[in-house]
Amino acid sequence: MTGWLPLYLRSRRLPAALATSLGAIALTWAAWSAATDRRDIDQSLVVLTVVLALAPMIPTLSGDDDALESTAALRWPPRRAVHLAGCFVVVAAALAVTRATGAWFGPTWEVVRDSAGLTGLIGLSAALLGTRIAWAPPIGWAALQVLFGRPAGNHILFWLVQPAADRAAAITAAALAVGGLFAYARRPGPPAPPAEASLDH
């Protein structure tokens, strides 16, 4: 297979990232299946699995050469948008298909909501902070919600742990998803200083 896409996939190390993400989901599913007869995986574990499945995708959001992606030779914004959206689709689909098995990650809409919102937060973090520390906001926010559970009246801040039917949580996730997709498509991250870029190579 030749062309732009295979080169892009290899340069971003996407095959390895996808394998790691799917492996994290499979490991959680297998551990839950072996440990208990309950079908519904604990919500806190679901949240952690979503963020851990998305985390390996973060380094793939930047290339080895910032200057290359600033060129107008290719239309980078649509490609970046498809890349980020693809990360969401892979993780959400892998979680959703467990519905047909003996252990599942909860209602499909809830899985889609959490995956979309966290993917958007990753996109925002990558655009504003760079991929090196883009993991901090999504992992920190998820850990905070898992730690404190579902406090009354905090549906926006604690959107990840709300029931599938919660409207405020859905709106928050949608806003993060759209904002993150747009931000990352327009700006893949702050440019690395020349000295730092030289060290990377």
Secondary structure, DSSP 8 states (H G I E B T S, - for coil): --SHHHHHHHHTTHHHHHHHHHHHHHHHHHHHHHH-S-SB--HHHHHHHHHHHHGGGGGGGS-S-HHHHTSSSS-HHHHHHHHHHHHHHHHHHHHHGGGGSSSB-S-HHHHHHHHHHHHHHHHHHHHHH-TTSTTHHHHHHHHHHHHH---TT-TTTTGGGS-TT-HHHHHHHHHHHHHHHHHHHH--S----HHHHHHH-
